[in-house]
Amino acid sequence: MSEQSILAMDFRRAYNTALPLSVLVMQLKPSRELAASSEVTTAYGDAVKAVTRKLHAEDTLYHFAPGVFGVLFSPPQCPPQPPVAS
């Protein structure tokens, strides 16, 4: 299944269940000190690994373009709770 179809499916699921859909898009800009494209690719990979360590198993990571990544956060498993104090 392609990334586009998975993203569309997640959007429809959130829309039909009226659950929030949270998306974070990150654009990475390589340092000028990284001359070779292989160094830039390695830096992108390291950044993505750091992000994936913080994600839940249900979250989805997308690669949109070189240096542009997105995270689709899974909806909360329990309903929102009212504030404790106002």
C-alpha positions, 0 to 999 in steps of 0.5 A: 500500500502506498504512503498516499493511500495510507494517509488518505485512509487515516484521514477518512478514519479520523473524519468518520470517527470525529477524532482529531488528526494531528500531523507534524511536518519537519523540513530539515536543512543540512549544515553547510559543513556537510559537503558530500550528499552521502553525509547529508543522507546520513544526517537525515537518517540520524534525525529520523531515527531520533524522531522514531524513538519518541513515537508510539507504535501507532504513529506513522512516519512519512517521507515527502521529499529529500529532507521533508518528513511528516508524522501522523499521530494516532488519535488518543485511545481514550476520550478527552478528559475535562480539565481538573481545575479552571 
